[in-house]
Amino acid sequence: MLTRNLIFTVLCFLLLATGNLQAGGDSARGLELSESCVDCHGDDGKGDEDTVGIAGLDAAKHFDLLKGYKSGEIVDEDEMMFDYVEELSEQDMADLAAYYATLDGG
């Protein structure tokens, strides 16, 4: 019984640690990576009448969206997002998500 509890505790700890690594992004690096994003989403990340705003988006949700575009699970109308995220690593996506989460979405 003690062994089972210990294994369960270790597994829970590993899952929590992995989630924190995945969601943890460097917003300063995200700013550097955002150069190609501003063409559509704007310098402030608020988008325009043709493009959705991403400023203030929850970092974990943004990360999941970027992963979805990269995997092909999410397809935008003109498939531009795939072109932008195709070469991004998971850390790049986490950094971008962290940066845009710091911006005012108002």
C-alpha positions in Angstrom: 0.0 0.0 0.0 2.8 2.4 0.9 4.5 1.6 -2.5 1.3 2.4 -4.4 0.9 5.7 -2.6 4.5 6.6 -3.2 4.2 5.9 -6.9 1.0 7.9 -7.1 2.6 10.8 -5.4 5.7 10.8 -7.7 3.4 10.6 -10.8 1.3 13.5 -9.6 4.5 15.5 -8.9 5.8 14.8 -12.4 2.6 15.7 -14.1 2.5 19.0 -12.2 6.1 19.8 -13.0 5.6 19.0 -16.7 2.6 21.3 -16.8 4.5 24.1 -15.3 7.4 23.7 -17.8 5.0 23.6 -20.7 3.1 26.7 -19.6 6.1 28.7 -18.5 7.2 31.1 -21.1 9.7 33.9 -21.3 7.7 37.0 -22.3 10.9 39.0 -23.2 11.8 36.3 -25.7 8.2 36.2 -26.8 8.5 39.9 -27.7 11.5 39.1 -29.9 9.6 36.3 -31.6 6.5 38.4 -32.2 7.9 40.2 -35.2 6.0 38.0 -37.7 2.8 38.2 -35.6 2.5 42.0 -35.7 1.9 41.9 -39.5 -1.6 40.6 -38.8 -2.3 41.1 -35.1 -0.7 44.5 -34.9 2.0 46.0 -32.6 -0.4 45.9 -29.7 -1.8 42.4 -30.4 -5.4 43.8 -30.7 -5.9 42.8 -34.3 -8.3 44.6 -36.6 -11.5 44.0 -38.5 -9.9 41.1 -40.4 -7.7 39.6 -37.6 -8.6 38.4 -34.1 -6.9 40.1 -31.2 -4.5 38.0 -29.1 -3.5 40.6 -26.5 -4.4 39.6 -23.0 -5.2 36.0 -24.1 -4.6 33.5 -21.4 -1.1 32.0 -21.9 -2.2 28.4 -21.6 -5.1 28.8 -24.0 -2.9 30.7 -26.4 -0.2 28.0 -26.2 -2.9 25.3 -26.9 -4.2 27.3 -29.9 -0.7 27.6 -31.4 -0.1 23.9 -30.9 -3.4 23.2 -32.6 -2.5 25.3 -35.6 0.9 23.5 -35.8 -0.6 20.0 -35.6 -3.3 20.8 -38.1 -6.0 20.2 -35.5 -7.1 23.8 -35.9 -7.3 25.2 -39.4 -7.8 28.9 -40.1 -9.7 30.0 -43.2 -6.6 30.9 -45.3 -4.2 28.5 -43.5 -1.8 31.4 -42.7 -1.3 30.4 -39.1 0.2 27.0 -40.0 2.8 28.9 -42.1 3.7 31.0 -39.1 3.8 28.3 -36.4 5.3 25.5 -38.5 8.9 26.2 -37.5 8.1 27.2 -33.8 9.3 24.9 -31.0 7.0 24.4 -28.0 9.2 26.8 -26.1 8.8 29.4 -28.8 5.0 29.0 -28.6 5.1 29.2 -24.8 7.3 32.4 -25.0 4.9 34.0 -27.5 1.9 33.1 -25.3 3.6 34.5 -22.2 4.3 37.8 -24.0 0.8 38.3 -25.4 -0.7 37.5 -22.0 1.1 40.5 -20.6 -0.5 42.9 -23.1 -3.8 44.7 -22.4 -6.5 43.1 -24.3 -9.0 46.0 -23.8 
